[in-house]
């Protein structure tokens, strides 16, 4: 029977520290290599066979994972927060971290996290870049309003970013001098350019063969548009990784944490341990959902009567998440079941 070798990797921008151990915990080799594909190829050739490896999830993990995966028996990525709780120590450096990751892998204590396929991660990068463009677009629109307010220029807030009104404002308002006019035109050109780029990115994702059928199916849900559907498909990846709706709600940050000790139970506000992209998208969709779905409108009104509008929005967001999971798991379009109440005579 072949001896399996276990490798712990501590990944950084410029270097990768490694520790290789056998099943008994004996160190076979350890050291550090530059974080380049060429150096990884050289290192792979001198590794004992067969081997399995683990690394902490970082900004640099993706390309290293893709490069090593074809050569490993198994390759795992560890949840950084849970790993920190397991491997906490007074003394800490890269070699010790690599050794501890190796021991967690060898003893089957590694808190593994989900690693999406390469194709999904590449498209997710595009969607998150689109989110950055939207953020910059909002900043530029706010800057236009700030420039006008600084100069004491009166304007219609609802129509300010309409092309015709903006052109007329620059041409006819005497309070706008040449210097301010140049800045306003530059801001407007930036907004238009960002809008065109953002629209092109969304169209490319909507028409992508890998996502087309899934996104169309998700968009049959009331109040779920292309952005919500794309965000769900690309941020979640494989929906089967969630054994229950409660797990998905926790992942999306639609519930608070719990701190219990003895007879004391303390509920905290919404947890910061979440996928912030999904959380933001679902909450924004939940704010609009009651306008498109009578069932969600009833749910919102019921929760709103308890006195808290934010909790009502959260309840709608959780229901939307349940719809998304049901459609994704069932691989079929959304169909709302009408429930009838039987009244006893």
VMD Tcl script that draws the C-alpha trace (Angstrom):
set ca {
  {0.00 0.00 0.00}
  {1.38 3.38 -1.05}
  {2.11 5.96 1.65}
  {0.06 9.12 1.26}
  {1.96 12.38 1.73}
  {0.21 15.44 3.14}
  {1.19 18.98 2.20}
  {0.27 22.20 4.01}
  {0.62 25.42 2.01}
  {0.78 28.93 3.46}
  {0.06 31.15 0.48}
  {1.23 34.74 0.05}
  {1.56 37.21 -2.80}
  {5.24 36.55 -3.53}
  {5.98 33.25 -1.79}
  {4.44 29.94 -0.76}
  {5.64 28.14 2.38}
  {5.12 24.38 2.38}
  {5.43 21.44 4.74}
  {5.32 17.81 3.55}
  {4.55 15.04 6.07}
  {3.71 11.37 5.86}
  {0.74 9.74 7.61}
  {2.72 9.32 10.87}
  {3.50 13.04 11.06}
  {7.16 12.74 10.13}
  {8.36 15.78 8.18}
  {9.54 14.77 4.72}
  {10.49 18.28 3.58}
  {9.63 21.91 4.21}
  {10.65 25.25 2.79}
  {9.49 28.15 0.67}
  {9.17 28.73 -3.08}
  {8.34 31.83 -5.16}
  {4.64 32.15 -6.01}
  {4.98 31.70 -9.77}
  {3.70 28.99 -12.11}
  {7.24 28.14 -13.27}
  {8.51 27.56 -9.73}
  {5.39 25.54 -8.86}
  {6.05 23.26 -11.85}
  {9.63 22.68 -10.70}
  {8.47 21.97 -7.15}
  {5.78 19.50 -8.28}
  {8.41 17.36 -10.04}
  {10.33 16.70 -6.81}
  {7.30 15.90 -4.63}
  {6.86 12.33 -3.34}
  {3.88 10.50 -4.81}
  {0.97 10.31 -4.15}
  {0.16 13.53 -2.33}
  {-2.79 15.57 -1.11}
  {-2.59 19.24 -0.16}
  {-4.49 22.00 1.62}
  {-4.21 25.77 1.75}
  {-5.99 28.66 3.41}
  {-8.51 30.65 1.39}
  {-6.90 33.96 0.39}
  {-6.98 36.39 -2.50}
  {-4.22 34.38 -4.21}
  {-5.64 30.89 -3.66}
  {-7.61 30.60 -6.92}
  {-4.84 30.37 -9.50}
  {-2.65 28.19 -7.24}
  {-5.57 25.81 -6.67}
  {-6.21 25.54 -10.43}
  {-2.52 24.95 -11.14}
  {-2.02 22.22 -8.52}
  {-5.35 20.38 -8.80}
  {-4.46 18.18 -11.83}
  {-1.41 16.83 -9.98}
  {-2.93 16.13 -6.55}
  {-5.01 13.19 -5.37}
  {-7.16 15.72 -3.52}
  {-6.76 19.45 -3.01}
  {-8.65 21.28 -0.28}
  {-9.14 24.91 0.72}
  {-9.55 25.79 4.40}
  {-11.96 28.34 5.88}
  {-9.61 31.06 7.25}
  {-11.71 32.07 10.28}
  {-12.35 28.50 11.46}
  {-8.74 27.53 10.78}
  {-7.54 30.42 12.95}
  {-9.63 29.11 15.83}
  {-8.16 25.61 15.50}
  {-4.53 26.57 14.91}
  {-4.21 29.53 17.31}
  {-0.79 29.69 19.01}
  {1.56 32.12 20.73}
  {4.29 31.68 18.14}
  {3.32 32.24 14.50}
  {5.26 32.32 11.24}
  {4.82 31.00 7.70}
  {6.55 27.65 8.31}
  {4.53 26.98 11.48}
  {1.31 27.89 9.67}
  {2.14 25.49 6.82}
  {2.91 22.74 9.34}
  {-0.38 23.28 11.20}
  {-2.40 23.23 7.98}
  {-0.61 19.98 7.11}
  {-1.49 18.47 10.51}
  {-5.14 19.52 10.20}
  {-5.29 17.85 6.79}
  {-3.50 14.70 8.00}
  {-5.75 14.30 11.05}
  {-8.93 15.18 9.12}
  {-9.51 18.31 11.21}
  {-9.35 20.73 8.27}
  {-12.37 23.12 8.17}
  {-12.86 22.80 4.42}
  {-14.72 25.49 2.48}
  {-16.40 25.31 -0.92}
  {-14.28 26.05 -3.98}
  {-16.34 26.91 -7.05}
  {-15.32 25.55 -10.47}
  {-12.95 27.71 -12.50}
  {-15.62 28.64 -15.07}
  {-17.95 29.93 -12.35}
  {-15.17 31.88 -10.62}
  {-14.18 33.58 -13.87}
  {-17.75 34.72 -14.53}
  {-18.17 35.73 -10.89}
  {-15.13 38.00 -11.30}
  {-16.91 39.70 -14.21}
  {-20.10 40.20 -12.17}
  {-18.19 41.67 -9.23}
  {-16.37 44.01 -11.61}
  {-19.80 45.12 -12.83}
  {-20.74 45.87 -9.19}
  {-17.62 48.05 -8.92}
  {-18.68 50.00 -12.03}
  {-22.14 50.61 -10.55}
  {-20.53 51.88 -7.34}
  {-18.32 54.27 -9.30}
  {-21.30 55.40 -11.39}
  {-23.25 56.32 -8.26}
  {-20.24 58.22 -6.93}
  {-20.02 60.27 -10.14}
  {-23.75 61.05 -10.08}
  {-23.45 62.21 -6.48}
  {-20.45 64.34 -7.47}
  {-22.50 66.10 -10.14}
  {-25.09 67.06 -7.52}
  {-22.38 68.20 -5.11}
  {-20.74 70.43 -7.74}
  {-24.07 72.09 -8.51}
  {-24.85 72.62 -4.83}
  {-21.41 74.13 -4.18}
  {-22.09 76.71 -6.91}
  {-25.62 77.42 -5.65}
  {-27.25 76.13 -8.84}
  {-30.92 75.11 -8.58}
  {-31.86 71.89 -10.37}
  {-34.52 69.21 -10.56}
  {-33.18 66.24 -8.59}
  {-35.46 63.71 -10.33}
  {-34.42 64.81 -13.83}
  {-30.78 65.73 -13.23}
  {-29.32 62.61 -14.82}
  {-31.61 62.66 -17.87}
  {-29.53 63.49 -20.94}
  {-31.87 66.18 -22.31}
  {-32.37 67.98 -19.01}
  {-28.66 67.91 -18.19}
  {-27.77 69.37 -21.61}
  {-30.38 72.10 -21.21}
  {-29.17 72.90 -17.68}
  {-25.58 73.44 -18.84}
  {-26.66 75.57 -21.79}
  {-29.25 77.82 -20.14}
  {-28.26 78.28 -16.48}
  {-26.26 81.52 -16.00}
  {-24.90 80.40 -12.60}
  {-22.70 77.73 -14.25}
  {-19.36 79.19 -15.32}
  {-16.95 77.66 -17.84}
  {-14.78 75.90 -15.26}
  {-17.78 74.25 -13.60}
  {-19.31 73.39 -16.97}
  {-16.16 71.51 -18.00}
  {-16.16 69.48 -14.78}
  {-19.86 68.65 -15.12}
  {-19.38 67.48 -18.71}
  {-16.45 65.31 -17.64}
  {-18.56 63.72 -14.89}
  {-21.45 63.13 -17.30}
  {-19.17 61.52 -19.89}
  {-17.77 59.23 -17.19}
  {-21.29 58.20 -16.13}
  {-22.30 57.42 -19.72}
  {-19.14 55.40 -20.32}
  {-19.65 53.42 -17.11}
  {-23.30 52.76 -18.01}
  {-22.34 51.38 -21.42}
  {-19.63 49.15 -19.98}
  {-21.93 47.87 -17.21}
  {-24.70 47.06 -19.71}
  {-22.26 45.21 -21.96}
  {-20.98 43.09 -19.07}
  {-24.51 42.14 -17.97}
  {-25.51 41.22 -21.55}
  {-22.44 39.03 -21.94}
  {-23.29 37.13 -18.74}
  {-26.99 36.79 -19.63}
  {-26.10 35.28 -23.01}
  {-23.41 32.97 -21.63}
  {-24.29 29.33 -22.54}
  {-23.14 28.12 -19.12}
  {-25.64 30.40 -17.32}
  {-28.41 31.01 -19.87}
  {-30.83 28.21 -18.94}
  {-30.30 28.58 -15.20}
  {-30.77 32.37 -15.22}
  {-33.93 32.15 -17.34}
  {-35.36 29.61 -14.91}
  {-34.57 31.80 -11.88}
  {-36.11 34.86 -13.53}
  {-39.52 33.16 -13.53}
  {-39.65 34.00 -9.80}
  {-41.52 37.27 -9.08}
  {-39.19 40.21 -8.39}
  {-36.10 38.28 -9.57}
  {-34.43 40.11 -12.43}
  {-31.20 39.41 -14.33}
  {-28.88 40.87 -11.66}
  {-30.46 38.88 -8.81}
  {-30.48 35.69 -10.90}
  {-26.86 36.13 -12.01}
  {-25.70 36.97 -8.49}
  {-27.40 33.86 -7.09}
  {-26.05 31.56 -9.80}
  {-22.46 32.81 -9.61}
  {-22.09 33.42 -5.87}
  {-23.78 30.16 -4.81}
  {-22.36 27.90 -7.53}
  {-23.66 24.44 -6.66}
  {-26.91 24.87 -4.69}
  {-26.72 21.27 -3.46}
  {-23.92 22.26 -1.06}
  {-26.57 23.71 1.24}
  {-28.30 20.86 3.11}
  {-31.10 23.16 4.28}
  {-32.60 26.60 3.74}
  {-31.29 27.66 7.17}
  {-27.71 27.05 6.00}
  {-28.31 29.19 2.90}
  {-29.90 31.97 4.99}
  {-26.84 31.99 7.24}
  {-24.47 32.06 4.23}
  {-26.33 35.04 2.76}
  {-26.24 36.95 6.05}
  {-30.03 37.15 6.47}
  {-29.94 36.15 10.15}
  {-28.14 37.22 13.29}
  {-25.59 35.30 15.32}
  {-26.43 33.65 18.63}
  {-24.44 33.78 21.86}
  {-25.83 31.40 24.46}
  {-24.44 30.50 27.87}
  {-26.42 28.68 30.52}
  {-29.90 30.18 30.63}
  {-28.84 33.33 28.78}
  {-29.60 33.55 25.07}
  {-28.43 36.65 23.22}
  {-29.28 37.33 19.57}
  {-26.97 39.73 17.76}
  {-27.68 41.91 14.69}
  {-27.08 40.57 11.17}
  {-23.86 38.61 11.08}
  {-20.84 40.01 9.27}
  {-19.78 36.47 8.39}
  {-21.68 36.29 5.12}
  {-21.47 36.64 1.38}
  {-21.90 40.42 1.18}
  {-22.72 40.38 -2.55}
  {-25.66 38.00 -2.06}
  {-26.82 39.81 1.07}
  {-26.96 43.19 -0.66}
  {-28.67 41.85 -3.79}
  {-31.34 39.86 -1.92}
  {-32.21 42.75 0.40}
  {-32.49 45.17 -2.53}
  {-34.68 42.68 -4.39}
  {-36.82 42.20 -1.26}
  {-37.54 45.93 -1.12}
  {-39.11 45.76 -4.60}
  {-40.67 42.28 -4.33}
  {-44.02 43.27 -2.71}
  {-44.81 45.33 -5.83}
  {-44.60 42.26 -8.09}
  {-45.89 39.41 -5.93}
  {-49.18 39.46 -3.93}
  {-47.88 36.62 -1.71}
  {-44.73 38.55 -0.83}
  {-46.80 41.71 -0.31}
  {-48.97 39.84 2.23}
  {-45.85 38.56 3.99}
  {-44.38 42.06 4.13}
  {-47.61 43.57 5.52}
  {-47.91 40.83 8.13}
  {-44.35 41.42 9.39}
  {-44.69 45.20 9.06}
  {-47.66 45.20 11.46}
  {-45.28 43.99 14.16}
  {-43.67 47.43 13.99}
  {-40.33 46.99 12.19}
  {-39.98 47.63 8.44}
  {-36.42 46.26 8.28}
  {-37.51 42.93 9.78}
  {-40.33 42.79 7.25}
  {-37.83 43.29 4.42}
  {-35.64 40.53 5.88}
  {-38.62 38.16 5.99}
  {-39.29 38.83 2.30}
  {-35.60 38.30 1.50}
  {-35.67 34.91 3.26}
  {-38.78 33.91 1.31}
  {-37.09 34.96 -1.95}
  {-34.11 32.82 -1.00}
  {-36.43 29.85 -0.41}
  {-37.93 30.40 -3.88}
  {-34.47 30.57 -5.47}
  {-33.37 27.35 -3.76}
  {-36.56 25.51 -4.75}
  {-36.28 26.51 -8.41}
  {-32.55 25.76 -8.53}
  {-32.86 22.38 -6.85}
  {-35.92 21.29 -8.80}
  {-34.51 22.44 -12.16}
  {-37.91 23.79 -13.18}
  {-39.64 27.15 -13.54}
  {-41.33 28.82 -10.59}
  {-44.94 27.89 -9.90}
  {-46.72 29.44 -6.96}
  {-49.05 27.03 -5.17}
  {-52.38 28.54 -4.23}
  {-53.49 27.46 -0.78}
  {-57.21 27.44 -0.02}
  {-58.58 27.58 3.49}
  {-61.42 25.26 4.39}
  {-63.97 26.84 6.70}
  {-65.86 24.41 8.93}
  {-69.66 24.70 8.85}
}
mol new
graphics top color blue
foreach p $ca { graphics top sphere $p radius 0.5 }
foreach p [lrange $ca 0 end-1] q [lrange $ca 1 end] { graphics top cylinder $p $q radius 0.2 }
display resetview
